[in-house]
Amino acid sequence: RLLTPTEHHIAQLAAQGHTNRTIAHHLNTTLRNIESHLTHTYRKLQITGRHQLTQHFPTPQTTQPTNTQNT
């Protein structure tokens, strides 16, 4: 299954090392919402945690989270 644009964006930020709290703050959403998106992402990618995101979202440089509309 494909990731939604929001799941993809959040997973990229998490793979870059941003904390859930930081991502939630910058995207102006709740910590629970970020956790939910990441849980769905892990299930879809068949991974067990954040440490495996870098395999799917390799990042040569860290970027700042951007504010996007929630879906």
All heavy atoms as TSV, in Angstrom:
chain	resi	resn	atom	element	x	y	z
A	1	ARG	N	N	0.832	-1.183	0.000
A	1	ARG	CA	C	0.000	0.000	0.000
A	1	ARG	C	C	0.868	1.234	0.000
A	1	ARG	O	O	1.925	1.264	0.619
A	1	ARG	CB	C	-0.922	-0.003	1.226
A	1	ARG	CG	C	-1.930	-1.119	1.141
A	1	ARG	CD	C	-2.895	-1.314	2.272
A	1	ARG	NE	N	-2.870	-0.422	3.388
A	1	ARG	CZ	C	-3.565	-0.624	4.476
A	1	ARG	NH1	N	-4.307	-1.677	4.596
A	1	ARG	NH2	N	-3.529	0.214	5.460
A	2	LEU	N	N	0.395	2.211	-0.678
A	2	LEU	CA	C	1.147	3.461	-0.760
A	2	LEU	C	C	0.908	4.329	0.464
A	2	LEU	O	O	-0.167	4.309	1.058
A	2	LEU	CB	C	0.741	4.222	-2.011
A	2	LEU	CG	C	1.048	3.540	-3.340
A	2	LEU	CD1	C	0.492	4.377	-4.481
A	2	LEU	CD2	C	2.542	3.353	-3.499
A	3	LEU	N	N	1.907	5.118	0.790
A	3	LEU	CA	C	1.770	6.081	1.880
A	3	LEU	C	C	1.001	7.291	1.381
A	3	LEU	O	O	1.135	7.693	0.226
A	3	LEU	CB	C	3.143	6.533	2.368
A	3	LEU	CG	C	4.070	5.478	2.950
A	3	LEU	CD1	C	5.382	6.123	3.363
A	3	LEU	CD2	C	3.433	4.755	4.108
A	4	THR	N	N	0.222	7.890	2.268
A	4	THR	CA	C	-0.427	9.154	1.928
A	4	THR	C	C	0.655	10.230	1.897
A	4	THR	O	O	1.743	10.045	2.468
A	4	THR	CB	C	-1.487	9.541	2.980
A	4	THR	OG1	O	-0.827	9.824	4.217
A	4	THR	CG2	C	-2.532	8.447	3.161
A	5	PRO	N	N	0.380	11.360	1.252
A	5	PRO	CA	C	1.378	12.443	1.252
A	5	PRO	C	C	1.784	12.869	2.667
A	5	PRO	O	O	2.956	13.139	2.927
A	5	PRO	CB	C	0.680	13.577	0.502
A	5	PRO	CG	C	-0.287	12.871	-0.408
A	5	PRO	CD	C	-0.764	11.674	0.394
A	6	THR	N	N	0.837	12.894	3.580
A	6	THR	CA	C	1.146	13.296	4.957
A	6	THR	C	C	2.010	12.254	5.637
A	6	THR	O	O	2.993	12.593	6.319
A	6	THR	CB	C	-0.149	13.523	5.758
A	6	THR	OG1	O	-0.925	14.533	5.099
A	6	THR	CG2	C	0.145	13.977	7.178
A	7	GLU	N	N	1.691	10.979	5.474
A	7	GLU	CA	C	2.508	9.918	6.056
A	7	GLU	C	C	3.929	9.977	5.502
A	7	GLU	O	O	4.902	9.849	6.248
A	7	GLU	CB	C	1.902	8.544	5.754
A	7	GLU	CG	C	0.626	8.258	6.520
A	7	GLU	CD	C	-0.124	7.051	6.011
A	7	GLU	OE1	O	0.185	6.542	4.907
A	7	GLU	OE2	O	-1.036	6.608	6.723
A	8	HIS	N	N	4.037	10.199	4.216
A	8	HIS	CA	C	5.350	10.278	3.568
A	8	HIS	C	C	6.165	11.432	4.145
A	8	HIS	O	O	7.340	11.281	4.485
A	8	HIS	CB	C	5.153	10.437	2.057
A	8	HIS	CG	C	6.424	10.334	1.280
A	8	HIS	ND1	N	7.230	11.420	1.031
A	8	HIS	CD2	C	7.044	9.265	0.730
A	8	HIS	CE1	C	8.283	11.035	0.339
A	8	HIS	NE2	N	8.195	9.724	0.143
A	9	HIS	N	N	5.544	12.594	4.258
A	9	HIS	CA	C	6.224	13.787	4.770
A	9	HIS	C	C	6.693	13.569	6.214
A	9	HIS	O	O	7.856	13.858	6.559
A	9	HIS	CB	C	5.281	14.989	4.669
A	9	HIS	CG	C	5.910	16.278	5.061
A	9	HIS	ND1	N	6.899	16.891	4.331
A	9	HIS	CD2	C	5.689	17.078	6.135
A	9	HIS	CE1	C	7.256	18.021	4.927
A	9	HIS	NE2	N	6.543	18.150	6.026
A	10	ILE	N	N	5.815	13.052	7.041
A	10	ILE	CA	C	6.156	12.821	8.444
A	10	ILE	C	C	7.252	11.770	8.565
A	10	ILE	O	O	8.187	11.921	9.357
A	10	ILE	CB	C	4.895	12.436	9.244
A	10	ILE	CG1	C	3.978	13.668	9.365
A	10	ILE	CG2	C	5.255	11.886	10.628
A	10	ILE	CD1	C	2.595	13.379	9.904
A	11	ALA	N	N	7.169	10.716	7.771
A	11	ALA	CA	C	8.192	9.673	7.810
A	11	ALA	C	C	9.553	10.220	7.387
A	11	ALA	O	O	10.580	9.865	7.977
A	11	ALA	CB	C	7.785	8.503	6.916
A	12	GLN	N	N	9.566	11.083	6.382
A	12	GLN	CA	C	10.827	11.695	5.959
A	12	GLN	C	C	11.438	12.516	7.088
A	12	GLN	O	O	12.637	12.434	7.348
A	12	GLN	CB	C	10.608	12.607	4.748
A	12	GLN	CG	C	10.564	11.882	3.443
A	12	GLN	CD	C	10.503	12.867	2.294
A	12	GLN	OE1	O	9.723	13.817	2.313
A	12	GLN	NE2	N	11.323	12.637	1.296
A	13	LEU	N	N	10.608	13.313	7.741
A	13	LEU	CA	C	11.101	14.146	8.840
A	13	LEU	C	C	11.625	13.282	9.985
A	13	LEU	O	O	12.669	13.569	10.566
A	13	LEU	CB	C	9.999	15.087	9.332
A	13	LEU	CG	C	9.569	16.156	8.330
A	13	LEU	CD1	C	8.331	16.904	8.833
A	13	LEU	CD2	C	10.706	17.122	8.047
A	14	ALA	N	N	10.899	12.214	10.290
A	14	ALA	CA	C	11.342	11.303	11.358
A	14	ALA	C	C	12.659	10.634	10.970
A	14	ALA	O	O	13.553	10.492	11.802
A	14	ALA	CB	C	10.260	10.264	11.629
A	15	ALA	N	N	12.786	10.243	9.719
A	15	ALA	CA	C	14.025	9.606	9.244
A	15	ALA	C	C	15.207	10.571	9.327
A	15	ALA	O	O	16.352	10.143	9.504
A	15	ALA	CB	C	13.846	9.113	7.811
A	16	GLN	N	N	14.929	11.861	9.218
A	16	GLN	CA	C	15.984	12.877	9.293
A	16	GLN	C	C	16.385	13.165	10.730
A	16	GLN	O	O	17.311	13.934	10.983
A	16	GLN	CB	C	15.515	14.171	8.621
A	16	GLN	CG	C	15.350	14.033	7.134
A	16	GLN	CD	C	14.627	15.221	6.526
A	16	GLN	OE1	O	14.283	16.180	7.213
A	16	GLN	NE2	N	14.380	15.150	5.236
A	17	GLY	N	N	15.691	12.558	11.683
A	17	GLY	CA	C	16.073	12.704	13.076
A	17	GLY	C	C	15.210	13.639	13.896
A	17	GLY	O	O	15.485	13.855	15.077
A	18	HIS	N	N	14.172	14.206	13.306
A	18	HIS	CA	C	13.274	15.081	14.064
A	18	HIS	C	C	12.437	14.253	15.030
A	18	HIS	O	O	12.010	13.153	14.699
A	18	HIS	CB	C	12.348	15.858	13.129
A	18	HIS	CG	C	13.071	16.775	12.196
A	18	HIS	ND1	N	13.642	17.959	12.610
A	18	HIS	CD2	C	13.334	16.675	10.881
A	18	HIS	CE1	C	14.219	18.552	11.574
A	18	HIS	NE2	N	14.055	17.786	10.511
A	19	THR	N	N	12.199	14.776	16.208
A	19	THR	CA	C	11.371	14.076	17.183
A	19	THR	C	C	9.897	14.236	16.818
A	19	THR	O	O	9.516	15.162	16.092
A	19	THR	CB	C	11.578	14.631	18.604
A	19	THR	OG1	O	11.099	15.985	18.648
A	19	THR	CG2	C	13.039	14.561	19.030
A	20	ASN	N	N	9.072	13.341	17.348
A	20	ASN	CA	C	7.632	13.450	17.111
A	20	ASN	C	C	7.104	14.793	17.607
A	20	ASN	O	O	6.281	15.427	16.946
A	20	ASN	CB	C	6.884	12.311	17.805
A	20	ASN	CG	C	7.150	10.973	17.173
A	20	ASN	OD1	O	7.879	10.859	16.187
A	20	ASN	ND2	N	6.565	9.927	17.742
A	21	ARG	N	N	7.588	15.212	18.746
A	21	ARG	CA	C	7.130	16.484	19.322
A	21	ARG	C	C	7.498	17.664	18.412
A	21	ARG	O	O	6.695	18.561	18.188
A	21	ARG	CB	C	7.734	16.667	20.713
A	21	ARG	CG	C	7.155	17.830	21.485
A	21	ARG	CD	C	7.662	17.869	22.912
A	21	ARG	NE	N	7.488	16.630	23.641
A	21	ARG	CZ	C	6.355	16.241	24.240
A	21	ARG	NH1	N	5.303	17.011	24.166
A	21	ARG	NH2	N	6.298	15.106	24.894
A	22	THR	N	N	8.715	17.650	17.878
A	22	THR	CA	C	9.153	18.719	16.976
A	22	THR	C	C	8.328	18.726	15.694
A	22	THR	O	O	7.903	19.778	15.225
A	22	THR	CB	C	10.652	18.553	16.637
A	22	THR	OG1	O	11.396	18.611	17.849
A	22	THR	CG2	C	11.125	19.643	15.702
A	23	ILE	N	N	8.094	17.550	15.147
A	23	ILE	CA	C	7.287	17.445	13.923
A	23	ILE	C	C	5.878	17.970	14.182
A	23	ILE	O	O	5.341	18.759	13.396
A	23	ILE	CB	C	7.247	15.991	13.417
A	23	ILE	CG1	C	8.647	15.518	13.013
A	23	ILE	CG2	C	6.285	15.865	12.235
A	23	ILE	CD1	C	8.755	14.021	12.776
A	24	ALA	N	N	5.283	17.565	15.299
A	24	ALA	CA	C	3.926	18.020	15.639
A	24	ALA	C	C	3.875	19.537	15.780
A	24	ALA	O	O	2.957	20.190	15.275
A	24	ALA	CB	C	3.452	17.350	16.928
A	25	HIS	N	N	4.880	20.087	16.436
A	25	HIS	CA	C	4.922	21.542	16.637
A	25	HIS	C	C	5.013	22.276	15.301
A	25	HIS	O	O	4.257	23.220	15.050
A	25	HIS	CB	C	6.105	21.915	17.534
A	25	HIS	CG	C	6.292	23.383	17.699
A	25	HIS	ND1	N	5.468	24.140	18.498
A	25	HIS	CD2	C	7.190	24.238	17.150
A	25	HIS	CE1	C	5.853	25.414	18.427
A	25	HIS	NE2	N	6.903	25.489	17.626
A	26	HIS	N	N	5.916	21.846	14.440
A	26	HIS	CA	C	6.110	22.530	13.164
A	26	HIS	C	C	4.956	22.327	12.191
A	26	HIS	O	O	4.702	23.185	11.346
A	26	HIS	CB	C	7.435	22.111	12.526
A	26	HIS	CG	C	8.617	22.734	13.194
A	26	HIS	ND1	N	8.934	24.069	13.063
A	26	HIS	CD2	C	9.549	22.211	14.020
A	26	HIS	CE1	C	10.009	24.338	13.786
A	26	HIS	NE2	N	10.402	23.222	14.374
A	27	LEU	N	N	4.253	21.199	12.299
A	27	LEU	CA	C	3.113	20.954	11.419
A	27	LEU	C	C	1.799	21.408	12.057
A	27	LEU	O	O	0.733	21.232	11.477
A	27	LEU	CB	C	3.031	19.462	11.047
A	27	LEU	CG	C	4.225	18.917	10.268
A	27	LEU	CD1	C	4.010	17.459	9.922
A	27	LEU	CD2	C	4.468	19.729	9.003
A	28	ASN	N	N	1.915	21.984	13.246
A	28	ASN	CA	C	0.754	22.514	13.954
A	28	ASN	C	C	-0.333	21.456	14.126
A	28	ASN	O	O	-1.492	21.658	13.777
A	28	ASN	CB	C	0.207	23.758	13.245
A	28	ASN	CG	C	-0.718	24.551	14.135
A	28	ASN	OD1	O	-0.540	24.564	15.354
A	28	ASN	ND2	N	-1.711	25.195	13.546
A	29	THR	N	N	0.074	20.317	14.655
A	29	THR	CA	C	-0.855	19.230	14.906
A	29	THR	C	C	-0.500	18.595	16.244
A	29	THR	O	O	0.424	19.040	16.920
A	29	THR	CB	C	-0.820	18.197	13.751
A	29	THR	OG1	O	-1.900	17.284	13.917
A	29	THR	CG2	C	0.498	17.463	13.672
A	30	THR	N	N	-1.237	17.571	16.626
A	30	THR	CA	C	-0.998	16.944	17.920
A	30	THR	C	C	0.066	15.859	17.832
A	30	THR	O	O	0.289	15.271	16.771
A	30	THR	CB	C	-2.290	16.307	18.461
A	30	THR	OG1	O	-2.675	15.234	17.588
A	30	THR	CG2	C	-3.415	17.334	18.568
A	31	LEU	N	N	0.677	15.600	18.963
A	31	LEU	CA	C	1.651	14.526	19.058
A	31	LEU	C	C	0.983	13.196	18.714
A	31	LEU	O	O	1.555	12.363	18.008
A	31	LEU	CB	C	2.236	14.493	20.472
A	31	LEU	CG	C	3.315	13.465	20.762
A	31	LEU	CD1	C	4.510	13.656	19.848
A	31	LEU	CD2	C	3.730	13.565	22.222
A	32	ARG	N	N	-0.226	12.999	19.164
A	32	ARG	CA	C	-0.973	11.766	18.881
A	32	ARG	C	C	-1.176	11.582	17.377
A	32	ARG	O	O	-1.103	10.469	16.869
A	32	ARG	CB	C	-2.328	11.789	19.612
A	32	ARG	CG	C	-3.181	10.588	19.335
A	32	ARG	CD	C	-2.541	9.318	19.923
A	32	ARG	NE	N	-3.297	8.159	19.524
A	32	ARG	CZ	C	-2.847	7.206	18.711
A	32	ARG	NH1	N	-1.629	7.263	18.232
A	32	ARG	NH2	N	-3.594	6.181	18.395
A	33	ASN	N	N	-1.429	12.665	16.651
A	33	ASN	CA	C	-1.616	12.596	15.203
A	33	ASN	C	C	-0.330	12.121	14.526
A	33	ASN	O	O	-0.360	11.268	13.633
A	33	ASN	CB	C	-2.048	13.968	14.675
A	33	ASN	CG	C	-2.601	13.919	13.278
A	33	ASN	OD1	O	-2.892	12.860	12.747
A	33	ASN	ND2	N	-2.740	15.073	12.678
A	34	ILE	N	N	0.795	12.641	14.960
A	34	ILE	CA	C	2.090	12.228	14.400
A	34	ILE	C	C	2.328	10.750	14.698
A	34	ILE	O	O	2.724	9.982	13.810
A	34	ILE	CB	C	3.246	13.083	14.976
A	34	ILE	CG1	C	3.054	14.569	14.622
A	34	ILE	CG2	C	4.601	12.562	14.495
A	34	ILE	CD1	C	2.944	14.864	13.145
A	35	GLU	N	N	2.072	10.338	15.925
A	35	GLU	CA	C	2.253	8.933	16.299
A	35	GLU	C	C	1.370	8.023	15.457
A	35	GLU	O	O	1.803	6.946	15.026
A	35	GLU	CB	C	1.954	8.750	17.783
A	35	GLU	CG	C	2.971	9.420	18.684
A	35	GLU	CD	C	2.528	9.514	20.131
A	35	GLU	OE1	O	1.326	9.251	20.424
A	35	GLU	OE2	O	3.369	9.849	20.979
A	36	SER	N	N	0.153	8.448	15.202
A	36	SER	CA	C	-0.775	7.665	14.392
A	36	SER	C	C	-0.276	7.525	12.958
A	36	SER	O	O	-0.294	6.423	12.384
A	36	SER	CB	C	-2.158	8.326	14.415
A	36	SER	OG	O	-3.048	7.617	13.602
A	37	HIS	N	N	0.176	8.622	12.366
A	37	HIS	CA	C	0.714	8.573	11.005
A	37	HIS	C	C	1.927	7.651	10.922
A	37	HIS	O	O	2.062	6.872	9.971
A	37	HIS	CB	C	1.090	9.972	10.512
A	37	HIS	CG	C	-0.072	10.792	10.095
A	37	HIS	ND1	N	-0.944	10.431	9.089
A	37	HIS	CD2	C	-0.523	11.992	10.540
A	37	HIS	CE1	C	-1.870	11.352	8.930
A	37	HIS	NE2	N	-1.638	12.314	9.814
A	38	LEU	N	N	2.800	7.722	11.921
A	38	LEU	CA	C	3.985	6.868	11.909
A	38	LEU	C	C	3.613	5.392	12.099
A	38	LEU	O	O	4.184	4.517	11.453
A	38	LEU	CB	C	4.992	7.315	12.971
A	38	LEU	CG	C	5.755	8.590	12.628
A	38	LEU	CD1	C	6.606	9.048	13.812
A	38	LEU	CD2	C	6.619	8.410	11.392
A	39	THR	N	N	2.640	5.111	12.941
A	39	THR	CA	C	2.176	3.739	13.125
A	39	THR	C	C	1.646	3.174	11.815
A	39	THR	O	O	1.971	2.042	11.438
A	39	THR	CB	C	1.081	3.673	14.210
A	39	THR	OG1	O	1.647	4.099	15.452
A	39	THR	CG2	C	0.524	2.261	14.362
A	40	HIS	N	N	0.852	3.955	11.103
A	40	HIS	CA	C	0.333	3.517	9.804
A	40	HIS	C	C	1.480	3.309	8.810
A	40	HIS	O	O	1.469	2.349	8.030
A	40	HIS	CB	C	-0.663	4.529	9.249
A	40	HIS	CG	C	-1.913	4.622	10.048
A	40	HIS	ND1	N	-2.623	5.797	10.168
A	40	HIS	CD2	C	-2.592	3.708	10.781
A	40	HIS	CE1	C	-3.665	5.589	10.941
A	40	HIS	NE2	N	-3.674	4.331	11.323
A	41	THR	N	N	2.450	4.198	8.852
A	41	THR	CA	C	3.609	4.096	7.955
A	41	THR	C	C	4.385	2.811	8.227
A	41	THR	O	O	4.731	2.085	7.296
A	41	THR	CB	C	4.528	5.323	8.129
A	41	THR	OG1	O	3.794	6.497	7.766
A	41	THR	CG2	C	5.769	5.211	7.260
A	42	TYR	N	N	4.641	2.523	9.501
A	42	TYR	CA	C	5.376	1.307	9.855
A	42	TYR	C	C	4.641	0.072	9.348
A	42	TYR	O	O	5.246	-0.847	8.806
A	42	TYR	CB	C	5.559	1.180	11.371
A	42	TYR	CG	C	6.344	2.284	12.041
A	42	TYR	CD1	C	6.215	2.497	13.404
A	42	TYR	CD2	C	7.195	3.125	11.323
A	42	TYR	CE1	C	6.926	3.493	14.044
A	42	TYR	CE2	C	7.902	4.127	11.957
A	42	TYR	CZ	C	7.764	4.312	13.317
A	42	TYR	OH	O	8.459	5.300	13.951
A	43	ARG	N	N	3.326	0.065	9.529
A	43	ARG	CA	C	2.527	-1.081	9.093
A	43	ARG	C	C	2.601	-1.246	7.576
A	43	ARG	O	O	2.806	-2.344	7.068
A	43	ARG	CB	C	1.078	-0.904	9.542
A	43	ARG	CG	C	0.223	-2.134	9.308
A	43	ARG	CD	C	-1.177	-1.991	9.888
A	43	ARG	NE	N	-1.125	-1.681	11.315
A	43	ARG	CZ	C	-1.780	-0.648	11.875
A	43	ARG	NH1	N	-2.522	0.162	11.149
A	43	ARG	NH2	N	-1.703	-0.431	13.165
A	44	LYS	N	N	2.445	-0.152	6.852
A	44	LYS	CA	C	2.456	-0.201	5.388
A	44	LYS	C	C	3.820	-0.613	4.836
A	44	LYS	O	O	3.902	-1.321	3.836
A	44	LYS	CB	C	2.047	1.145	4.797
A	44	LYS	CG	C	0.571	1.466	4.995
A	44	LYS	CD	C	0.236	2.829	4.432
A	44	LYS	CE	C	-1.222	3.176	4.633
A	44	LYS	NZ	N	-1.546	4.500	4.054
A	45	LEU	N	N	4.888	-0.146	5.483
A	45	LEU	CA	C	6.239	-0.474	5.025
A	45	LEU	C	C	6.740	-1.792	5.610
A	45	LEU	O	O	7.835	-2.240	5.272
A	45	LEU	CB	C	7.216	0.654	5.393
A	45	LEU	CG	C	6.969	1.997	4.731
A	45	LEU	CD1	C	7.976	3.029	5.231
A	45	LEU	CD2	C	7.023	1.885	3.217
A	46	GLN	N	N	5.946	-2.378	6.508
A	46	GLN	CA	C	6.297	-3.622	7.180
A	46	GLN	C	C	7.630	-3.504	7.918
A	46	GLN	O	O	8.533	-4.329	7.773
A	46	GLN	CB	C	6.307	-4.795	6.191
A	46	GLN	CG	C	4.966	-5.016	5.565
A	46	GLN	CD	C	4.963	-6.178	4.585
A	46	GLN	OE1	O	5.991	-6.642	4.141
A	46	GLN	NE2	N	3.767	-6.637	4.241
A	47	ILE	N	N	7.724	-2.422	8.699
A	47	ILE	CA	C	8.899	-2.214	9.545
A	47	ILE	C	C	8.437	-2.125	10.988
A	47	ILE	O	O	7.235	-1.983	11.259
A	47	ILE	CB	C	9.709	-0.956	9.131
A	47	ILE	CG1	C	8.872	0.318	9.278
A	47	ILE	CG2	C	10.237	-1.105	7.716
A	47	ILE	CD1	C	9.642	1.596	8.977
A	48	THR	N	N	9.380	-2.211	11.917
A	48	THR	CA	C	9.001	-2.233	13.325
A	48	THR	C	C	9.264	-0.936	14.076
A	48	THR	O	O	8.817	-0.790	15.200
A	48	THR	CB	C	9.724	-3.378	14.061
A	48	THR	OG1	O	11.133	-3.197	13.909
A	48	THR	CG2	C	9.307	-4.731	13.512
A	49	GLY	N	N	9.964	0.002	13.450
A	49	GLY	CA	C	10.218	1.233	14.182
A	49	GLY	C	C	10.960	2.284	13.396
A	49	GLY	O	O	11.363	2.081	12.252
A	50	ARG	N	N	11.125	3.394	14.056
A	50	ARG	CA	C	11.730	4.591	13.485
A	50	ARG	C	C	13.131	4.350	12.920
A	50	ARG	O	O	13.483	4.909	11.886
A	50	ARG	CB	C	11.770	5.640	14.597
A	50	ARG	CG	C	12.344	6.947	14.254
A	50	ARG	CD	C	12.371	7.810	15.519
A	50	ARG	NE	N	12.106	9.169	15.183
A	50	ARG	CZ	C	10.926	9.752	15.255
A	50	ARG	NH1	N	9.883	9.095	15.665
A	50	ARG	NH2	N	10.774	11.000	14.911
A	51	HIS	N	N	13.909	3.504	13.583
A	51	HIS	CA	C	15.282	3.249	13.148
A	51	HIS	C	C	15.332	2.653	11.747
A	51	HIS	O	O	16.337	2.791	11.056
A	51	HIS	CB	C	15.991	2.337	14.148
A	51	HIS	CG	C	15.361	0.996	14.297
A	51	HIS	ND1	N	14.217	0.806	15.057
A	51	HIS	CD2	C	15.680	-0.202	13.767
A	51	HIS	CE1	C	13.880	-0.472	14.980
A	51	HIS	NE2	N	14.747	-1.112	14.206
A	52	GLN	N	N	14.259	2.030	11.278
A	52	GLN	CA	C	14.238	1.431	9.950
A	52	GLN	C	C	13.773	2.406	8.869
A	52	GLN	O	O	13.866	2.089	7.685
A	52	GLN	CB	C	13.344	0.192	9.945
A	52	GLN	CG	C	13.914	-0.940	10.785
A	52	GLN	CD	C	12.968	-2.105	10.860
A	52	GLN	OE1	O	11.839	-1.966	11.307
A	52	GLN	NE2	N	13.436	-3.258	10.408
A	53	LEU	N	N	13.305	3.576	9.256
A	53	LEU	CA	C	12.836	4.554	8.269
A	53	LEU	C	C	13.949	5.014	7.336
A	53	LEU	O	O	13.705	5.294	6.172
A	53	LEU	CB	C	12.217	5.777	8.957
A	53	LEU	CG	C	10.836	5.585	9.559
A	53	LEU	CD1	C	10.433	6.847	10.324
A	53	LEU	CD2	C	9.807	5.258	8.490
A	54	THR	N	N	15.166	5.071	7.833
A	54	THR	CA	C	16.272	5.556	6.996
A	54	THR	C	C	16.540	4.628	5.814
A	54	THR	O	O	17.105	5.055	4.817
A	54	THR	CB	C	17.563	5.732	7.816
A	54	THR	OG1	O	17.875	4.512	8.474
A	54	THR	CG2	C	17.402	6.847	8.846
A	55	GLN	N	N	16.117	3.379	5.901
A	55	GLN	CA	C	16.252	2.466	4.769
A	55	GLN	C	C	15.308	2.859	3.636
A	55	GLN	O	O	15.607	2.650	2.469
A	55	GLN	CB	C	15.947	1.022	5.205
A	55	GLN	CG	C	16.914	0.496	6.227
A	55	GLN	CD	C	16.456	-0.828	6.820
A	55	GLN	OE1	O	15.382	-1.327	6.512
A	55	GLN	NE2	N	17.286	-1.394	7.681
A	56	HIS	N	N	14.166	3.424	3.996
A	56	HIS	CA	C	13.153	3.814	3.021
A	56	HIS	C	C	13.233	5.293	2.647
A	56	HIS	O	O	12.740	5.703	1.595
A	56	HIS	CB	C	11.749	3.505	3.561
A	56	HIS	CG	C	11.510	2.040	3.761
A	56	HIS	ND1	N	11.100	1.220	2.747
A	56	HIS	CD2	C	11.658	1.258	4.858
A	56	HIS	CE1	C	10.987	-0.017	3.211
A	56	HIS	NE2	N	11.326	-0.018	4.487
A	57	PHE	N	N	13.817	6.086	3.531
A	57	PHE	CA	C	13.917	7.529	3.322
A	57	PHE	C	C	15.344	8.003	3.583
A	57	PHE	O	O	15.606	8.708	4.555
A	57	PHE	CB	C	12.946	8.277	4.251
A	57	PHE	CG	C	11.514	7.916	4.041
A	57	PHE	CD1	C	10.920	6.906	4.791
A	57	PHE	CD2	C	10.760	8.564	3.089
A	57	PHE	CE1	C	9.602	6.555	4.594
A	57	PHE	CE2	C	9.438	8.221	2.881
A	57	PHE	CZ	C	8.857	7.210	3.638
A	58	PRO	N	N	16.286	7.602	2.731
A	58	PRO	CA	C	17.667	8.054	2.932
A	58	PRO	C	C	17.765	9.565	2.757
A	58	PRO	O	O	17.158	10.124	1.845
A	58	PRO	CB	C	18.447	7.319	1.854
A	58	PRO	CG	C	17.447	6.940	0.830
A	58	PRO	CD	C	16.121	6.820	1.532
A	59	THR	N	N	18.473	10.215	3.649
A	59	THR	CA	C	18.579	11.666	3.598
A	59	THR	C	C	20.022	12.101	3.739
A	59	THR	O	O	20.640	11.848	4.763
A	59	THR	CB	C	17.749	12.320	4.716
A	59	THR	OG1	O	18.169	11.774	5.954
A	59	THR	CG2	C	16.266	12.073	4.542
A	60	PRO	N	N	20.552	12.762	2.721
A	60	PRO	CA	C	21.931	13.243	2.805
A	60	PRO	C	C	22.082	14.453	3.711
A	60	PRO	O	O	23.142	14.730	4.214
A	60	PRO	CB	C	22.272	13.608	1.358
A	60	PRO	CG	C	20.961	13.907	0.734
A	60	PRO	CD	C	19.948	13.026	1.435
A	61	GLN	N	N	20.995	15.178	3.940
A	61	GLN	CA	C	21.060	16.365	4.789
A	61	GLN	C	C	19.770	16.502	5.567
A	61	GLN	O	O	18.735	16.017	5.166
A	61	GLN	CB	C	21.293	17.619	3.953
A	61	GLN	CG	C	20.183	17.896	2.963
A	61	GLN	CD	C	20.512	19.038	2.036
A	61	GLN	OE1	O	21.641	19.439	1.930
A	61	GLN	NE2	N	19.517	19.554	1.364
A	62	THR	N	N	19.850	17.147	6.717
A	62	THR	CA	C	18.676	17.383	7.544
A	62	THR	C	C	17.999	18.663	7.090
A	62	THR	O	O	18.647	19.667	6.836
A	62	THR	CB	C	19.081	17.502	9.028
A	62	THR	OG1	O	19.746	16.307	9.397
A	62	THR	CG2	C	17.886	17.732	9.911
A	63	THR	N	N	16.672	18.616	6.995
A	63	THR	CA	C	15.900	19.797	6.609
A	63	THR	C	C	14.942	20.149	7.731
A	63	THR	O	O	14.636	19.330	8.579
A	63	THR	CB	C	15.096	19.547	5.323
A	63	THR	OG1	O	14.202	18.447	5.553
A	63	THR	CG2	C	16.003	19.235	4.150
A	64	GLN	N	N	14.477	21.367	7.715
A	64	GLN	CA	C	13.519	21.813	8.692
A	64	GLN	C	C	12.121	21.375	8.287
A	64	GLN	O	O	11.783	21.419	7.113
A	64	GLN	CB	C	13.538	23.341	8.823
A	64	GLN	CG	C	14.782	23.877	9.469
A	64	GLN	CD	C	14.908	23.407	10.927
A	64	GLN	OE1	O	13.937	23.401	11.658
A	64	GLN	NE2	N	16.105	22.997	11.302
A	65	PRO	N	N	11.286	20.957	9.245
A	65	PRO	CA	C	9.908	20.627	8.902
A	65	PRO	C	C	9.197	21.848	8.342
A	65	PRO	O	O	9.474	22.977	8.745
A	65	PRO	CB	C	9.286	20.233	10.249
A	65	PRO	CG	C	10.437	19.960	11.139
A	65	PRO	CD	C	11.589	20.783	10.640
A	66	THR	N	N	8.320	21.618	7.391
A	66	THR	CA	C	7.539	22.716	6.820
A	66	THR	C	C	6.098	22.572	7.238
A	66	THR	O	O	5.617	21.470	7.489
A	66	THR	CB	C	7.633	22.725	5.289
A	66	THR	OG1	O	7.201	21.439	4.815
A	66	THR	CG2	C	9.051	23.003	4.825
A	67	ASN	N	N	5.405	23.669	7.314
A	67	ASN	CA	C	4.016	23.660	7.712
A	67	ASN	C	C	3.162	23.265	6.511
A	67	ASN	O	O	3.214	23.892	5.477
A	67	ASN	CB	C	3.615	25.041	8.233
A	67	ASN	CG	C	2.309	25.002	8.988
A	67	ASN	OD1	O	1.667	23.947	9.089
A	67	ASN	ND2	N	1.921	26.123	9.527
A	68	THR	N	N	2.361	22.189	6.670
A	68	THR	CA	C	1.470	21.749	5.595
A	68	THR	C	C	0.074	21.575	6.151
A	68	THR	O	O	-0.121	21.443	7.355
A	68	THR	CB	C	1.924	20.401	4.995
A	68	THR	OG1	O	1.935	19.427	6.048
A	68	THR	CG2	C	3.318	20.507	4.373
A	69	GLN	N	N	-0.882	21.559	5.290
A	69	GLN	CA	C	-2.256	21.326	5.691
A	69	GLN	C	C	-2.398	19.875	6.118
A	69	GLN	O	O	-1.855	18.975	5.512
A	69	GLN	CB	C	-3.212	21.575	4.526
A	69	GLN	CG	C	-3.449	23.032	4.243
A	69	GLN	CD	C	-4.146	23.735	5.383
A	69	GLN	OE1	O	-3.506	24.375	6.211
A	69	GLN	NE2	N	-5.443	23.612	5.434
A	70	ASN	N	N	-3.126	19.639	7.177
A	70	ASN	CA	C	-3.399	18.270	7.617
A	70	ASN	C	C	-4.463	17.668	6.733
A	70	ASN	O	O	-5.366	18.356	6.290
A	70	ASN	CB	C	-3.889	18.256	9.071
A	70	ASN	CG	C	-2.795	18.672	10.022
A	70	ASN	OD1	O	-1.625	18.438	9.744
A	70	ASN	ND2	N	-3.171	19.264	11.134
A	71	THR	N	N	-4.356	16.365	6.493
A	71	THR	CA	C	-5.355	15.693	5.665
A	71	THR	C	C	-6.322	14.940	6.505
A	71	THR	O	O	-6.106	14.637	7.625
A	71	THR	CB	C	-4.670	14.729	4.668
A	71	THR	OG1	O	-3.872	13.811	5.417
A	71	THR	CG2	C	-3.838	15.480	3.678
